[in-house]
Amino acid sequence: MSAIEHAPAGTIRVEAQETRTVIVFVGEVDAALRAEASASMGAALVTGLPVVVDSSRATFVDSSGLAFVLQLHLATSEAGIPLTLHDPHRVMRDVLDMVGLGAELEDEVASPSSGDVTDVHTLPDDVPVG
């Protein structure tokens, strides 16, 4: 009996824009995307531009995806690079709040694909996200 290899059901893309770098979660973001997560983090940090994590196209984000966002937050903080979230899944926002980083990671208001400079704000705890 041979082992069947399964292709990842998702991907992590990096979209370099004029004023920022957007990391896009697509489909299922889990441990199978570890290499893509590392590569995307490196690509985002090299630009030195503000980073936006867009999870609006994700269908599932497990603890590996959340760990990636936490690692990216630490790396961008150390490099002095702003990091915002576009359309974070409620579970992502809840876990960030639970580990005390909810107030440090702001939600982007406008679409990250527009390329425009966007307004950023932190949502109050009682406003549903996603």
C-alpha positions as CSV (number, residue, x, y, z in Angstrom):
1,M,0.0,0.0,0.0
2,S,1.5,3.4,-1.0
3,A,1.2,6.6,0.9
4,I,-0.9,9.2,-0.8
5,E,0.5,12.7,-0.7
6,H,-2.0,15.5,-0.4
7,A,-1.3,18.9,-1.8
8,P,-1.9,21.8,0.5
9,A,-5.5,23.1,0.3
10,G,-4.3,26.7,0.6
11,T,-1.5,29.1,0.0
12,I,0.1,32.2,1.3
13,R,0.8,34.8,-1.3
14,V,2.9,38.0,-1.1
15,E,1.7,41.0,-3.1
16,A,4.2,43.8,-3.3
17,Q,2.5,47.2,-3.7
18,E,3.9,50.6,-4.1
19,T,3.3,51.6,-0.4
20,R,3.1,48.3,1.4
21,T,3.4,44.5,1.2
22,V,0.2,42.4,1.5
23,I,0.4,38.8,2.7
24,V,-2.7,37.0,1.6
25,F,-4.1,33.9,3.2
26,V,-6.0,31.8,0.6
27,G,-8.0,28.6,1.4
28,E,-6.8,26.5,4.4
29,V,-3.9,28.0,6.3
30,D,-2.2,25.3,8.4
31,A,1.1,23.6,9.1
32,A,1.3,22.4,5.5
33,L,2.1,26.0,4.5
34,R,5.1,26.4,6.9
35,A,7.6,26.9,4.1
36,E,5.4,29.4,2.3
37,A,4.9,31.2,5.6
38,S,8.7,31.5,6.2
39,A,9.3,32.7,2.6
40,S,6.5,35.3,2.8
41,M,7.7,36.6,6.1
42,G,11.2,37.1,4.6
43,A,9.9,38.8,1.5
44,A,7.7,41.1,3.5
45,L,10.5,42.1,5.9
46,V,13.0,42.7,3.1
47,T,10.9,45.5,1.6
48,G,10.8,47.5,4.8
49,L,7.3,48.7,3.8
50,P,4.2,48.4,6.1
51,V,2.7,44.9,6.1
52,V,-0.9,44.0,5.8
53,V,-2.1,40.4,6.5
54,D,-5.3,39.8,4.5
55,S,-7.2,36.7,5.6
56,S,-10.4,37.5,3.7
57,R,-9.8,34.6,1.3
58,A,-9.0,32.1,4.0
59,T,-11.5,29.4,4.7
60,F,-9.7,28.0,7.7
61,V,-6.8,29.2,9.9
62,D,-5.3,26.8,12.4
63,S,-2.8,27.4,15.2
64,S,0.1,27.4,12.7
65,G,-1.5,30.3,10.8
66,L,-2.0,32.2,14.1
67,A,1.5,31.4,15.1
68,F,2.7,32.9,11.8
69,V,0.8,36.1,12.5
70,L,2.4,36.3,16.0
71,Q,5.9,35.7,14.6
72,L,5.3,38.3,11.9
73,H,4.2,40.8,14.6
74,L,7.4,40.2,16.5
75,A,9.6,40.5,13.5
76,T,7.9,43.6,12.2
77,S,8.0,45.2,15.6
78,E,11.7,44.6,15.9
79,A,12.2,46.0,12.5
80,G,10.0,49.1,13.1
81,I,7.6,48.1,10.4
82,P,3.8,48.7,10.9
83,L,1.6,45.6,10.7
84,T,-2.2,45.6,10.2
85,L,-4.8,43.0,9.6
86,H,-7.4,43.1,6.8
87,D,-10.6,41.2,7.6
88,P,-9.2,39.0,10.3
89,H,-11.3,35.9,11.1
90,R,-13.0,36.2,14.4
91,V,-11.0,33.2,15.8
92,M,-7.8,35.1,14.9
93,R,-8.9,38.2,16.6
94,D,-10.1,36.2,19.7
95,V,-6.7,34.4,20.0
96,L,-4.8,37.7,19.6
97,D,-6.9,39.2,22.3
98,M,-6.4,36.1,24.5
99,V,-2.6,36.4,24.3
100,G,-2.7,40.1,24.9
101,L,-1.9,41.3,21.4
102,G,-5.3,42.3,20.3
103,A,-4.8,46.0,21.0
104,E,-1.3,45.9,19.3
105,L,-2.5,44.6,15.9
106,E,-4.9,47.0,14.2
107,D,-7.6,46.2,11.6
108,E,-7.3,47.8,8.2
109,V,-10.5,49.6,7.1
110,A,-10.2,49.7,3.3
111,S,-9.4,46.9,0.8
112,P,-5.7,45.9,0.7
113,S,-5.9,45.2,-3.0
114,S,-6.7,48.8,-3.8
115,G,-3.1,49.9,-3.3
116,D,-4.4,53.1,-1.6
117,V,-3.1,54.3,1.7
118,T,-5.8,53.3,4.1
119,D,-7.2,54.4,7.4
120,V,-6.4,52.0,10.3
121,H,-8.2,51.7,13.6
122,T,-8.6,49.4,16.5
123,L,-12.1,48.0,16.9
124,P,-13.7,48.0,20.3
125,D,-14.2,44.6,21.9
126,D,-18.0,44.7,21.4
127,V,-17.8,45.1,17.6
128,P,-18.0,41.8,15.7
129,V,-15.2,41.2,13.1
130,G,-15.5,38.8,10.1
